[in-house]
């Protein structure tokens, strides 16, 4: 505007609302925000612990000492074994190992709390009847969606999470690209992890068979994204209907 004032801005906003040129935004409940805070704290501690482990590996690698593939429980002993006999390396690694041990204890406490939250919540308890859906994924889905009545159809959940292909069309040009990546990135990541677990380690169900058949035709990456989208749709249907996952029959999302 050539002349921009608060009064003119208010008038413009009022006209937009009158014409309906806006998208309503859901305001999450206090309980959903509290759950997201706990999950965010868990993720931050987990990322910092992993960063410390990678820093320790890089520190020792400069001296030709390789940690190798090792379990989390034996990681500290392995670092101490490699640094033994070198006073400077022992001085450098000792405080980092103590910090890692503290982070690991706090992460274990948060993991226990997250599992308890999921077990005490009847919605999460039903969501976890699906193979590959653990406490973190169930709580992430519940906190992100918050109110299932927001969606008129369960099929709308997939595009909302950003797991549908993007499309650019103009005249004779019509290009289908990668997924839109709209919505909550943490929920999208959790659903993709659940789909990966289901395809590689889950028990045999109609949903896993469907994902395996799709992987044979289109490739594992496309199948994983499609499976994550379908998981989101089914989880919403389970939430709305108050049912549990049926491993022998495919539901009909509406």
RALIN-V746689 format. One record per residue. N is the residue number from 1. SS is DSSP state (H for helix, E for strand, L for the rest). OMEGA is omega in whole degrees, 0 to 359 (none if undefined). D_LAST is the distance of its C-alpha to the last C-alpha in whole Angstrom. Layout:
# RALIN-V746689
n: [N	N]
ss: [SS	SS]
omega: [OMEGA	OMEGA]
d_last: [D_LAST	D_LAST]
This chain:
# RALIN-V746689
n: [1	2	3	4	5	6	7	8	9	10	11	12	13	14	15	16	17	18	19	20	21	22	23	24	25	26	27	28	29	30	31	32	33	34	35	36	37	38	39	40	41	42	43	44	45	46	47	48	49	50	51	52	53	54	55	56	57	58	59	60	61	62	63	64	65	66	67	68	69	70	71	72	73	74	75	76	77	78	79	80	81	82	83	84	85	86	87	88	89	90	91	92	93	94	95	96	97	98	99	100	101	102	103	104	105	106	107	108	109	110	111	112	113	114	115	116	117	118	119	120	121	122	123	124	125	126	127	128	129	130	131	132	133	134	135	136	137	138	139	140	141	142	143	144	145	146	147	148	149	150	151	152	153	154	155	156	157	158	159	160	161	162	163	164	165	166	167	168	169	170	171	172	173	174	175	176	177	178	179	180	181	182	183	184	185	186	187	188	189	190	191	192	193	194	195	196	197	198	199	200	201	202	203	204	205	206	207	208	209	210	211	212	213	214	215	216	217	218	219	220	221	222	223	224	225	226	227	228	229	230	231	232	233	234	235	236	237	238	239	240	241	242	243	244	245	246	247	248	249	250	251	252	253	254]
ss: [L	L	L	L	L	H	H	H	H	H	H	H	H	H	H	H	H	H	H	L	L	L	L	L	L	L	L	L	L	H	H	H	H	H	H	H	H	H	H	H	H	H	H	H	H	H	H	H	H	H	H	H	H	H	H	H	H	H	H	H	H	L	L	L	L	L	L	L	L	L	L	H	H	H	H	H	H	H	H	H	H	H	H	L	L	L	H	H	H	H	H	H	H	H	H	H	H	H	H	H	H	H	H	H	H	H	H	H	H	H	H	H	H	H	H	H	H	H	H	H	L	H	H	H	H	H	H	L	L	L	L	L	L	L	H	H	H	H	H	H	H	H	H	H	H	L	L	H	H	H	L	L	L	L	L	H	H	H	H	H	H	L	L	L	E	E	E	E	E	E	L	L	E	E	E	E	E	E	E	L	L	L	L	L	H	H	H	H	H	H	H	H	H	H	H	H	H	H	H	H	H	L	L	L	L	H	H	H	H	H	H	H	H	H	H	H	H	H	L	H	H	H	H	H	H	H	H	H	H	H	H	H	H	H	H	H	H	H	H	H	H	L	L	L	L	L	L	L	L	L	L	L	L	L]
omega: [175	177	184	178	178	180	179	177	180	179	178	178	179	179	177	179	180	180	180	181	179	176	178	180	180	176	186	179	180	181	178	179	177	178	178	178	179	179	178	177	178	181	181	179	180	180	179	178	178	179	177	179	179	178	178	178	180	180	181	182	178	179	179	181	183	180	180	178	184	181	180	182	183	185	183	179	180	178	180	179	181	182	184	179	178	185	182	177	177	178	183	186	185	180	179	177	178	177	178	180	178	179	181	178	180	178	178	179	179	177	179	179	179	178	180	177	181	180	181	181	183	179	179	180	178	180	183	174	176	178	180	180	178	183	183	180	181	179	178	179	182	181	182	180	176	181	183	180	177	185	178	180	178	180	180	182	181	177	181	179	180	182	176	182	174	182	179	185	177	182	180	181	180	186	174	183	178	181	186	182	176	174	187	182	180	178	180	179	180	179	178	177	178	178	178	178	181	183	187	187	185	177	185	175	179	181	178	178	178	178	179	179	178	179	179	182	190	182	186	183	178	179	180	180	179	179	177	178	181	176	179	180	182	178	177	180	177	181	183	184	183	182	175	181	178	185	185	182	179	178	178	182	180	none]
d_last: [45	49	49	47	47	45	45	44	41	40	40	38	35	35	35	32	30	31	30	27	27	26	23	22	23	21	24	24	25	29	27	25	28	30	28	28	32	32	30	32	35	34	34	37	39	37	38	42	42	41	43	46	46	46	49	51	50	51	54	56	55	57	60	59	57	54	51	49	46	47	44	44	46	49	49	51	54	53	54	57	58	58	60	63	66	65	66	64	61	61	61	59	56	57	55	52	52	52	50	47	48	47	44	43	44	42	39	39	39	36	34	35	34	31	30	31	29	26	28	28	25	22	19	21	22	19	18	21	20	19	22	23	22	25	26	26	23	21	23	23	19	19	22	20	17	19	17	13	13	14	10	8	5	6	7	9	11	13	15	15	17	19	18	17	20	23	24	27	28	31	33	33	32	29	28	25	26	25	22	22	23	22	21	22	25	25	21	21	24	23	20	22	25	22	21	25	26	23	25	28	29	26	26	25	21	19	17	21	22	19	21	24	24	22	25	28	26	26	28	27	26	24	22	22	20	18	17	18	15	13	14	13	9	10	12	10	8	12	13	11	11	15	15	16	16	17	19	19	16	13	9	6	4	0]
